[in-house]
Amino acid sequence: MSADPAQLPDYAATLTAFHAAFRRELRRAVRAVPLPLGAAVLDVPCGDGFYTALLARRMYPFGRVAAADLSDAYLAAARETVGRAGAVAAVDFVKADAYHLPFDDGTFDLAWCAQSFISLDDPVSALAEMRRVVRPGGRVAVLEDDSFHHVMVNWPAELEVEVQRAAAEASRERYGSRSALSPARRMRQWFLDAKLTPTGRKTIAADRQAPFGPAVRRFLALHLRETREFLTGHLAPHHRAALGCATDSADPDSVLNRADATVTSLTTLFVARC
């Protein structure tokens, strides 16, 4: 069954574009996780299967991967992504709730979770469930970001200050907390609360500069549009106008068009031992 884009969450297109724009660096994050030959790996929630495919390619030919998600549409998308990945380890696709995984204790050598904690209402319970299905001495790896520093562009500093202030207010309005957009800042404590032993963290930096290639340009266009929509009602009119100019693909002074434009993306890999 093919994935139906209409059934995917609103952020799906932007996340897929992010994967395409920064694939090289994200692949590096997957390779940084210590894994034995022939390992059994769980990707949860697997989303569109981007990381499932990277993990399955790394595990080929001896390992195996289970891709778990509660969304039928995302599971269908993951199957398509893995199907395009070429030579990969065996992959099982499982409809599952991250809080109640249908696996025995100690089934996996690694549980992998990427950029999902903003949608997990009880992060400690989710991590504890990942710990349960990983063997003693195995690992839980989480790739997360701090949205305040996840994508940085070189627009005017005064606009950046207002965007960050408005993002905190918008986060409080939508999610009930100014810090909800910053799961990476709390990951170590969540590990400890879930009785996991943190063993390392690595920040993955991706830098791009104008002229941007098609993949980066598409991601930036989607990301900047989402930013404008998210901040609606939280910026003064003149700051809203400045943000509109800075993100308008038809404006020559937009970060999409300026010859001096740059973008930096920061994503952090956290690893803990069970």
Secondary structure, 3 states (H helix, E strand, C coil): CCCCHHHCCCCHHHHHHHHHHCHHHHHHHHHCCCCCCCCEEEECCCCCCHHHHHHHHHHCCCCEEEEEECCHHHHHHHHHHHHCCCCCCEEEEEECECCECCCCCCCEEEEEEECCHHHCCCHHHHHHHHHHHEEEEEEEEEEECCCCCCEEECCCHHHHHHHHHHHHHHHHHHHCCCCCCCHHHHHHHHHHHCCCEEEEEEEEEEEEECCCCHHHHHHHHHHHHHHHHHHCCCCCHHHHHHHHHHHCCCCCCCCCCCCCCEEEEEEEEEEEEC
